Amino acid sequence: MRRPRALVSTIEPVDGGVPAMTTAVTRMLEELDIEPVFAWYAPWSTHPRLSVPLHAVPSGRRPGRIERRVYGDHEGHGLGAWLPELEFTHYLPRRAWRELVAGCDLHLSVTGNPLCATPFARLGIPFLAWVATPWEEDRVNRVRGFSRPRRLLDRMLNGPVLQRLERQVLRAPRGRILALSGYTARALEALAHRPMDGVMRMPVNPAVFRPAPERLVPWRVGFAGRYGDPRKHITLLLEAVARLVAAGHPVELVLAGEQDVARLRGPLVAMGLAERVRCLPCLGPAALAEVLQTLDVFVIPSHQEGLCIAALEAMACGVPVVSTRCGGPEDYVIDGRTGQLVASDPAAMAAAIAAISADRDLRERLSAGALTWVREQASPQAARRTFRAHLEAIAPAARIPSLREA
């Protein structure tokens, strides 16, 4: 008897939060003896031969696909689309999607926004989606960088259609939506005019992300994420560090998560911070844990975050968090318990960092609170219970015996 197969609709496997979420789901499916199969839209910008833009339609070319092993040697499919200039076409269930759907027993979406579940919602089949943020918040800064014709197309056609597709996913009668954070759940509920089905926070692996007090470097602060993304508002953190340096504090900053580690060289030199800031690329879990264990404070300067997974990983290492009020972090950055929430202002951020770094007793109390919160709210065991319960709700019981035995 073959293993049950679960089709996971996601984004192209690269670095970032969604691939980390997908890795967690992969692990949970493997524990249930369910074979994950992955599918994603292969972006026109990086795979131009797989899609058929408007100018190529007369040629008779059809959308193609690539196949490769992903997430621990599992089957993966990158799919092209018709008219990729129209962003909504990326999500429509053309023949390749329908074939993959028909070949699997379960259907999941692990995604930044709800749209990756569109093929399942449009086909009217049961699905489970794990969502990090609403569609508009996921792309608002990217749209600002569009050319004028593309912004016009987005406003007149792409945007309205994508908003309609998002509502269809969120209201799909056979779909179940798990939010990555309480903030995400509330935002999605406002769009759907119905409650979401639950919150499943990113599980943190305690075998990798754990305290190492002997590695702590006082006054070392850090952030991990794509700090070139405008939503991360990294300039705010640099300005806060500059204020701390000007005040005579021995602060140093470590940034990780951007492949172009020279991206900030010009601004750092201009701000006089070249000797105080170290920029690292995206790191694997073990290497990232080694960096996080050295931090006095983890800092989130973002405009918007669905969660900020790296902050939870820092808390699992016993690191307090200072964050702007930017969404997901408001679930776990609790003033006086795990860290401090601040206004999006460099003076306020610098003051919060200094207050924690200069007061070792306060830092220890916040460290203990951060550890407790992660163990209670973001453990692998908690995620497994939530995932299993919702997966069982969409599963054909006769074909997925492992769910009944779990």
C-alpha positions in Angstrom: 0.0 0.0 0.0 1.5 3.4 -1.0 2.0 6.1 1.5 -0.6 8.9 1.5 0.6 12.0 -0.4 0.0 15.6 0.6 0.3 18.3 -2.1 1.8 21.5 -0.5 1.2 24.7 -2.5 3.9 27.2 -1.5 6.4 29.6 -2.9 9.7 28.7 -4.7 12.1 27.2 -2.1 14.5 30.0 -1.3 15.6 31.6 1.9 13.1 33.2 4.3 10.1 32.7 6.5 7.9 30.8 4.2 10.5 28.1 3.4 11.1 27.8 7.2 7.3 27.3 7.7 7.4 24.7 4.9 10.3 22.9 6.5 8.3 22.6 9.7 5.2 21.2 7.9 7.4 18.8 6.0 8.8 17.5 9.3 5.3 17.0 10.7 4.0 15.2 7.6 7.0 12.9 7.7 6.2 12.1 11.3 2.7 11.0 10.2 4.2 8.9 7.4 2.6 11.2 4.8 4.7 11.9 1.7 4.8 15.6 0.9 4.8 16.8 -2.7 5.5 20.5 -3.3 4.3 22.8 -6.0 4.9 26.5 -6.6 4.6 29.2 -9.3 8.1 29.5 -10.9 8.6 33.3 -11.2 8.8 34.7 -14.7 11.7 36.8 -13.5 13.9 33.8 -12.8 12.3 31.1 -15.1 11.2 33.1 -18.2 10.9 30.0 -20.5 8.3 28.3 -18.2 5.6 31.0 -18.6 3.9 32.4 -21.7 3.7 36.2 -21.7 1.4 38.1 -24.0 3.9 38.6 -26.7 4.6 34.9 -26.9 1.0 33.7 -27.1 1.0 33.6 -31.0 4.0 31.3 -31.0 2.0 28.4 -29.7 4.2 27.9 -26.7 2.5 26.5 -23.6 3.4 26.9 -19.9 6.1 24.5 -18.7 7.4 23.1 -15.5 10.6 22.1 -13.7 10.9 19.2 -11.4 13.5 18.9 -8.7 14.0 17.4 -5.2 13.3 19.8 -2.4 12.9 19.9 1.4 14.9 16.8 2.1 14.7 15.0 -1.2 10.9 15.2 -1.8 9.2 15.7 -5.1 8.9 19.4 -6.2 7.2 21.1 -9.2 7.8 24.6 -10.3 5.0 25.6 -12.6 4.8 28.3 -15.3 1.6 30.3 -16.1 -0.2 32.0 -19.0 0.2 35.7 -19.1 2.5 36.1 -16.1 2.2 39.9 -16.4 -1.2 39.4 -14.8 -0.2 38.3 -11.3 -3.5 36.6 -10.6 -2.7 34.0 -13.3 0.1 32.6 -11.2 -2.5 31.0 -8.9 -5.2 29.7 -11.2 -5.6 25.9 -11.4 -4.5 25.1 -14.9 -4.0 21.6 -16.1 -0.7 21.0 -14.3 -2.2 22.0 -11.0 -5.3 19.8 -11.6 -3.1 16.8 -12.3 -1.1 17.3 -9.1 -4.2 17.8 -7.1 -5.7 14.5 -8.5 -2.5 12.6 -7.6 -2.6 13.5 -3.9 -4.8 12.6 -0.9 -4.4 15.8 1.1 -4.0 19.4 0.0 -2.2 22.1 2.0 -0.9 25.6 1.5 2.0 27.1 3.3 2.4 30.6 2.3 3.1 34.3 3.0 -0.4 35.3 2.0 -3.6 33.2 1.3 -3.3 33.2 -2.5 -1.2 30.0 -2.7 -4.4 28.1 -1.7 -6.3 29.5 -4.7 -6.1 26.3 -6.8 -7.8 24.3 -4.0 -10.4 26.9 -3.3 -11.3 27.2 -7.0 -11.5 23.5 -7.4 -13.8 23.2 -4.3 -11.7 20.6 -2.5 -10.9 20.4 1.2 -7.6 22.1 2.1 -5.6 23.4 5.1 -3.7 26.7 4.7 -1.1 28.1 7.1 -0.9 31.9 6.4 1.6 34.4 7.6 0.0 37.7 6.5 -2.8 39.2 4.4 -2.1 39.6 0.7 -1.9 43.4 0.6 0.5 43.7 3.5 2.7 41.1 2.0 3.4 43.1 -1.1 2.7 46.8 -0.4 6.3 47.9 -0.4 7.1 45.8 -3.5 4.4 47.6 -5.4 6.0 51.0 -4.6 8.9 49.8 -6.7 6.8 49.0 -9.8 7.1 51.1 -13.0 4.3 53.5 -13.6 2.6 51.3 -16.3 2.8 48.3 -14.0 1.4 50.3 -11.0 -1.5 51.3 -13.3 -2.1 47.7 -14.3 -2.0 46.6 -10.7 -4.5 49.3 -9.6 -6.9 48.7 -12.4 -6.8 44.9 -12.8 -4.3 42.8 -10.8 -5.2 44.3 -7.4 -9.0 43.9 -7.6 -8.8 40.4 -9.0 -6.2 39.3 -6.3 -8.3 40.8 -3.6 -11.3 38.8 -4.8 -9.3 35.6 -5.0 -8.0 36.2 -1.4 -11.6 36.5 -0.1 -12.6 33.3 -2.0 -9.8 31.4 -0.2 -10.6 32.8 3.2 -14.3 32.0 2.8 -13.9 28.7 1.0 -16.5 26.4 2.6 -14.1 23.4 2.5 -11.0 25.2 3.6 -9.4 25.6 7.0 -7.2 28.6 7.7 -4.5 28.6 10.3 -2.8 31.9 11.0 0.9 32.3 11.9 0.1 34.8 14.7 -2.8 36.3 16.6 -2.2 39.5 14.6 -2.5 37.6 11.3 -5.7 35.9 12.5 -7.3 39.2 13.3 -6.3 40.8 10.0 -7.6 37.8 8.0 -10.9 37.8 10.0 -11.4 41.4 9.0 -11.1 40.5 5.4 -13.2 37.3 5.5 -15.8 38.5 8.0 -15.5 35.1 9.7 -13.3 33.7 12.4 -10.1 31.9 11.3 -9.8 28.3 12.3 -6.9 28.8 14.7 -3.3 30.0 15.2 -0.3 27.8 14.7 2.9 29.6 15.6 6.2 28.6 14.0 7.6 25.8 16.2 11.1 26.4 17.5 13.5 23.5 17.7 14.9 23.5 21.3 17.7 21.1 20.3 19.2 23.8 18.1 18.0 27.1 19.6 18.9 26.9 23.3 20.6 29.2 25.8 24.4 29.3 25.9 25.1 32.0 28.6 28.9 31.5 28.2 28.6 32.9 24.7 26.8 36.1 25.5 28.5 39.4 24.5 27.1 42.4 26.4 25.8 45.2 24.3 25.7 43.1 21.2 22.4 43.5 19.5 21.1 41.8 16.3 18.4 41.2 13.7 18.0 38.3 11.3 15.9 38.5 8.2 16.0 39.9 4.7 17.2 43.3 5.8 17.1 44.6 2.3 13.3 44.3 2.3 11.8 47.7 2.9 9.3 46.3 5.4 12.2 45.5 7.7 13.0 49.2 8.0 16.6 48.5 8.9 17.5 52.2 8.7 15.6 52.6 12.0 17.8 50.1 13.7 21.0 51.7 12.2 19.9 55.1 13.5 19.2 53.7 17.0 22.7 52.1 17.0 24.2 55.4 15.9 22.6 57.2 18.9 23.9 54.5 21.3 27.4 55.0 19.8 27.2 58.8 20.2 26.2 58.3 23.8 29.3 56.3 24.4 27.8 52.8 24.8 30.0 49.9 23.6 27.3 48.6 21.3 27.8 46.4 18.2 25.2 45.2 15.7 25.0 41.9 13.9 22.7 41.5 10.9 22.0 38.2 9.2 19.8 37.1 6.3 20.7 39.1 3.2 22.7 37.4 0.5 24.4 40.6 -0.6 26.4 41.3 2.6 27.8 44.5 1.1 24.3 46.0 0.5 24.6 48.4 3.5 28.3 49.3 3.1 27.6 52.8 1.8 25.1 53.8 4.5 27.3 52.3 7.3 30.3 54.3 6.2 28.2 57.4 5.9 26.8 56.9 9.4 30.2 56.1 10.9 29.1 52.6 11.8 31.3 50.5 9.5 33.3 49.2 12.5 30.3 48.6 14.7 28.1 46.5 12.3 28.7 43.0 11.0 26.6 41.8 8.0 26.1 38.1 7.5 24.3 36.2 4.7 21.3 33.8 5.3 22.5 31.2 7.8 21.4 27.6 8.5 19.8 26.8 11.8 22.9 25.8 13.7 25.0 28.8 12.5 22.1 31.2 13.2 21.8 29.8 16.7 25.4 30.4 17.3 24.9 34.1 16.4 21.7 34.5 18.4 23.3 33.0 21.5 25.8 35.9 21.6 23.2 38.6 21.5 22.2 40.8 24.5 19.1 42.0 22.7 17.3 41.0 19.5 15.7 44.0 17.8 12.8 44.2 15.3 12.7 47.6 13.5 10.0 46.5 10.9 7.0 48.3 9.5 5.2 45.0 9.3 5.8 41.4 10.4 3.5 38.4 10.2 5.6 36.9 13.1 9.4 37.3 12.7 10.5 33.7 13.2 14.0 34.6 14.0 12.8 36.6 17.0 11.2 33.4 18.5 14.5 31.5 17.8 16.3 34.3 19.7 13.9 34.0 22.6 14.5 30.2 22.7 18.2 31.2 23.2 17.2 33.4 26.1 17.5 36.7 24.3 15.0 39.5 25.1 13.4 41.3 22.2 12.8 45.0 21.5 10.3 45.5 18.7 8.2 48.2 17.0 4.5 47.6 17.1 4.5 45.9 13.7 2.0 43.1 13.9 3.1 39.5 14.8 5.7 40.4 17.4 3.0 42.0 19.5 1.9 38.4 20.4 5.2 37.7 22.2 7.1 40.9 23.0 5.5 41.6 26.3 6.7 44.7 28.2 8.5 43.8 31.4 8.2 40.0 30.7 10.0 39.1 27.4 11.2 42.5 26.1 9.8 45.9 25.2 7.6 47.3 22.5 8.5 50.8 21.2 7.4 53.4 18.8 9.0 53.4 15.3 11.5 56.1 16.5 15.3 55.7 16.8 15.4 57.5 20.2 12.8 55.2 21.7 14.5 52.1 20.2 17.9 53.2 21.5 16.5 53.9 25.0 14.9 50.4 25.2 18.1 48.7 24.0 20.2 50.7 26.6 17.8 50.0 29.4 18.1 46.3 28.9 21.8 46.1 28.1 22.8 48.3 31.1 20.7 46.5 33.7 21.9 42.9 34.0 19.2 42.0 36.5 16.5 43.2 34.1 18.1 41.5 31.2 18.1 38.2 33.2 14.4 38.5 34.1 13.5 39.2 30.5 15.6 36.3 29.3 13.8 33.9 31.7 10.4 35.3 30.5 11.4 34.8 26.8 12.4 31.2 27.4 9.2 30.5 29.3 7.0 32.0 26.6 8.6 30.0 23.8 8.4 26.7 25.7 4.7 27.3 26.4 3.6 28.9 23.1 5.9 27.9 20.3 7.1 24.3 21.1 7.1 21.6 18.4 4.6 19.6 20.6 2.1 22.5 20.5 2.4 22.8 16.7 2.0 19.1 16.2 -1.2 19.0 18.2 -2.7 21.9 16.2 -1.5 20.6 12.9 -2.8 17.1 13.4 -6.2 18.2 14.6 -6.8 20.4 11.6 -5.3 17.9 9.1 -7.6 15.3 10.5 -10.6 17.6 9.8 -9.8 17.7 6.1 -8.5 14.1 5.6 -10.4 11.3 4.0 -10.2 9.0 7.0 -10.1 5.7 5.1 -7.1 6.8 3.1 -5.0 8.4 5.8 -4.8 5.8 8.6 -1.7 7.4 10.2 -3.9 10.3 11.4 -6.2 8.0 13.3 -3.3 6.2 14.8 -1.4 9.3 15.9 
